[in-house]
Amino acid sequence: MNAIVKIDSKGRVLIPKNIRKIAELREGSYVNIAAQGRSILIEPLEPSASKHRGSFKISRWPEDLDEFIVEVIKDWWKPQDT
C-alpha cells in the first residue's frame, strides 16, 4: 500500500487512515523512524505490556494501587546486600 502525503512546515507527515489500520497504529502508538539512504522507514513498536502479557500472575489486586506502587518502589530502591 502506497500513499503520497505532504510534509508540513514542522516536518510532520500524516499517515493515511487505511495505512494506520493495516499497521494497527492508533492515537498514542509509538513508532521507530530510521533513515536508510534516502528512504525513511517507519516501523510500529509493540507496547511492552503486549510483550509480557501472561508473564505475571496476580492472585489478588491491592485495594489501594497507589499505595502498593509506592511500597514496591521503596522496596526496589532499598540498598541490596552484595
C-alpha positions in Angstrom: 0.0 0.0 0.0 1.4 3.4 -1.0 0.3 6.9 -0.4 1.6 10.4 -1.4 1.4 12.8 1.5 2.7 16.4 2.1 5.2 17.3 4.8 4.0 20.4 6.8 6.1 23.3 8.0 7.1 21.4 11.2 8.2 18.3 9.3 5.1 16.3 10.2 3.6 13.7 7.9 0.0 12.5 8.2 -0.2 8.7 7.9 -3.4 7.9 6.0 -6.1 6.1 7.9 -6.1 3.0 5.7 -2.3 2.6 6.3 -2.7 3.2 10.0 -5.3 0.5 10.1 -3.2 -2.1 8.2 -0.2 -1.3 10.6 -2.5 -1.4 13.6 -1.5 2.1 14.7 -3.7 4.1 17.0 -3.5 7.5 18.6 -0.7 7.3 21.2 1.1 4.5 19.4 4.9 4.7 19.2 6.9 4.1 16.0 10.6 3.8 15.3 11.8 6.0 12.4 15.0 5.2 10.6 16.8 6.6 7.6 18.2 4.1 5.1 20.0 6.2 2.5 17.3 8.5 1.0 14.5 6.2 2.3 12.7 6.6 5.6 11.4 3.5 7.4 8.5 3.9 9.9 8.1 0.8 12.0 5.3 0.3 14.7 6.6 -0.5 18.1 4.8 -3.2 20.1 3.6 -2.0 23.5 5.8 -3.5 26.2 2.6 -4.7 28.0 1.8 -6.9 25.0 5.2 -8.5 25.1 4.7 -9.5 28.7 1.0 -10.4 28.6 0.6 -13.5 30.7 4.1 -13.4 32.3 2.8 -12.4 35.7 0.1 -14.0 37.7 -1.8 -11.7 40.0 -3.7 -13.6 42.7 -5.3 -10.5 44.2 -5.2 -6.8 43.2 -4.2 -4.5 46.1 -7.1 -2.4 47.4 -5.0 0.8 47.1 -3.0 0.6 43.9 -1.2 3.9 44.5 0.0 2.8 48.0 1.1 -0.6 46.5 3.2 1.1 43.8 4.9 3.4 46.4 5.7 0.3 48.5 7.1 -1.6 45.5 9.3 1.4 44.6 10.6 1.8 48.1 11.4 -1.9 48.2 13.1 -1.7 44.8 15.4 1.2 45.9 16.4 -0.4 49.2 20.2 -1.0 49.4 20.9 -4.5 48.3 23.3 -6.8 50.2 26.0 -7.8 47.8 
